[in-house]
Every structure is written in C-alpha cells, then in structure tokens.
Amino acid sequence: MTLLTDSRRAETATPIHELLAERWSPRSFDPEFVLSDEAVTALLEAARWAPSAANFQPRRFIVARRGSEAFQAVTDALSEGNRPWAPNASLFVVAIALTEDEKGTPYRWAEYDAGQAIAHLTVQAHALGLHVHPMGGFDAEALALAFDLPEGAVPISVNAIGAAAPAEQLPERYRSRELAPRTRLPLEELVVVDA
Ligand SMILES: Cc1cc2nc3c(=O)[nH]c(=O)nc-3n(C[C@H](O)[C@H](O)[C@H](O)COP(=O)(O)O)c2cc1C
C-alpha cells in the first residue's frame, strides 16, 4: 500500500479487516500502470463468487482495458466530472444489472446483486494492491447503445480500477477532494435498532 493510502485509512470504533479499513476511492490513477491478465481474472472471479438472490446472478460486466476501443466508448459515456481523471485508470469494469429474465419477469434484486459483485471485486482489488473508484456519473443510455445491450440490461456503475498515484498529478479542482478527510455517519445514526 502507498503512503497515500495509509493516510486515507478509516477511523473505526474497533478494528476491522485491514482491506476494508484501507479501501478508498482515488481519482488519481497511474496512467502507465498495466494490469496483468491474471489480476483482471482475479477481480472477475471475486465478482462471480459474490452472493445473489436465489443464485440467479443477474449481473454482467463490460471489461475494458485502457487503450481498447471499449475503454474509449466507456470514457465517452462518462460525465463531465469524471472524464478528466477516470481514463488514467488501467481498467473499466461496467456493472450491468439484468432487471428481467427472458420472459420479462423482473429480477427484483438485480441492482443489489450487481452491487454485491462490485463490492467483492473491490475488496479483491485492494488485496492485490489496486484501487477502485465506482462511478454513477455516466450516460447509461449511451453505454447501452454503444455496447448493444439488450432490453432490461441496465448499466449500474462504471468502476475505474488501477494503481493509485499522488494527488499532485490531478487537475487542481480535484486535488483538495483527494486529500480531504474521509467521513461517515456515526454508527448511532446508521443502526436504527440495536436490540
Ligand atoms: C454508486 C456510486 C456512485 C458513485 N459515483 C461517483 C461519481 O460519479 N464520481 C465520483 O467521483 N465518485 C463517485 N462515487 C464515489 C463516492 O463518492 C465515494 O465512494 C464516497 O465519497 C466515499 O469515499 P471512499 O470510497 O473513498 O470511502 C460513487 C460511489 C458509488 C458507490
């Protein structure tokens, strides 16, 4: 882990697993860093083995390495706020929820199951010394069009994955956010019943 990551560590009331305490979402990625195929496979295996409702696994992934046409297509769909930094990542993984089966019956937990998969991928990424920055800021319709997604296949998040780099390489407007303290609501507010 980089020094930067050490300084981003979560403050917790009691110790939690290092991977969870150290996980954070950088905007500064090393534009030269190339992910090995083995690492990409490990990320996808972590996503594959995440739980899902009734084991239906209503999630699919677009995997786009930097330099590929697919990577450019994902970049083009990013919001103005994400496009200046996210393409320095080594890889985009787009999580897609299959919201219905072939007969049109809804998969009620499709978005949840897609999120679970990315959560597992994220922890695996950190175990490999990588970082993940999830993004909701993108044009889902443009992505669906670019990748010819079928009806009911909804892009949920674009995840920038790579090696974190110093905040100084970011455009000015992102730098202070990169270094700002990480905060969360207190447990007392999150836990509505603690019997
Ligand atoms: C579903 C989702 C959508 C997000 N969308 C964006 C985004 O479009 N742009 C961005 O910079 N960060 C985005 N984030 C990152 C969050 O802002 C970030 O996770 C949060 O501030 C907590 O910071 P941490 O991940 O470093 O703990 C998103 C996160 C999630 C889970």
The ligand as an SDF file (V2000), in Angstrom:
LIG
                    3D

 31 33  0  0  0  0  0  0  0  0999 V2000
  -22.9100    4.0280   -6.7470 C   0  0  0  0  0  0  0  0  0  0  0  0
  -21.7610    5.0120   -6.5990 C   0  0  0  0  0  0  0  0  0  0  0  0
  -21.6650    6.0470   -7.4870 C   0  0  0  0  0  0  0  0  0  0  0  0
  -20.5890    6.9400   -7.4080 C   0  0  0  0  0  0  0  0  0  0  0  0
  -20.4400    7.9040   -8.3590 N   0  0  0  0  0  0  0  0  0  0  0  0
  -19.3230    8.6540   -8.3800 C   0  0  0  0  0  0  0  0  0  0  0  0
  -19.0450    9.5220   -9.4680 C   0  0  0  0  0  0  0  0  0  0  0  0
  -19.7840    9.5910  -10.4650 O   0  0  0  0  0  0  0  0  0  0  0  0
  -17.9100   10.2650   -9.4040 N   0  0  0  0  0  0  0  0  0  0  0  0
  -17.0340   10.2000   -8.3550 C   0  0  0  0  0  0  0  0  0  0  0  0
  -16.0210   10.8890   -8.3760 O   0  0  0  0  0  0  0  0  0  0  0  0
  -17.2610    9.3600   -7.3180 N   0  0  0  0  0  0  0  0  0  0  0  0
  -18.3690    8.5790   -7.3040 C   0  0  0  0  0  0  0  0  0  0  0  0
  -18.5700    7.6730   -6.2850 N   0  0  0  0  0  0  0  0  0  0  0  0
  -17.5700    7.5520   -5.2070 C   0  0  0  0  0  0  0  0  0  0  0  0
  -18.1030    8.0800   -3.8820 C   0  0  0  0  0  0  0  0  0  0  0  0
  -18.1840    9.4740   -3.9260 O   0  0  0  0  0  0  0  0  0  0  0  0
  -17.1860    7.5940   -2.7550 C   0  0  0  0  0  0  0  0  0  0  0  0
  -17.2330    6.2000   -2.6750 O   0  0  0  0  0  0  0  0  0  0  0  0
  -17.5840    8.1900   -1.4010 C   0  0  0  0  0  0  0  0  0  0  0  0
  -17.3680    9.5740   -1.4040 O   0  0  0  0  0  0  0  0  0  0  0  0
  -16.8260    7.5830   -0.2430 C   0  0  0  0  0  0  0  0  0  0  0  0
  -15.4430    7.7100   -0.4520 O   0  0  0  0  0  0  0  0  0  0  0  0
  -14.4840    6.4370   -0.3170 P   0  0  0  0  0  0  0  0  0  0  0  0
  -14.9550    5.4310   -1.3550 O   0  0  0  0  0  0  0  0  0  0  0  0
  -13.1090    6.9400   -0.6200 O   0  0  0  0  0  0  0  0  0  0  0  0
  -14.6350    5.8990    1.0450 O   0  0  0  0  0  0  0  0  0  0  0  0
  -19.6430    6.7990   -6.3520 C   0  0  0  0  0  0  0  0  0  0  0  0
  -19.7840    5.7430   -5.4420 C   0  0  0  0  0  0  0  0  0  0  0  0
  -20.8100    4.8490   -5.5670 C   0  0  0  0  0  0  0  0  0  0  0  0
  -20.8880    3.6890   -4.5900 C   0  0  0  0  0  0  0  0  0  0  0  0
  1  2  1  0
  2  3  1  0
  2 30  2  0
  3  4  2  0
  4  5  1  0
  4 28  1  0
  5  6  2  0
  6  7  1  0
  6 13  1  0
  7  8  2  0
  7  9  1  0
  9 10  1  0
 10 11  2  0
 10 12  1  0
 12 13  2  0
 13 14  1  0
 14 15  1  0
 14 28  1  0
 15 16  1  0
 16 17  1  0
 16 18  1  0
 18 19  1  0
 18 20  1  0
 20 21  1  0
 20 22  1  0
 22 23  1  0
 23 24  1  0
 24 25  2  0
 24 26  1  0
 24 27  1  0
 28 29  2  0
 29 30  1  0
 30 31  1  0
M  END
$$$$
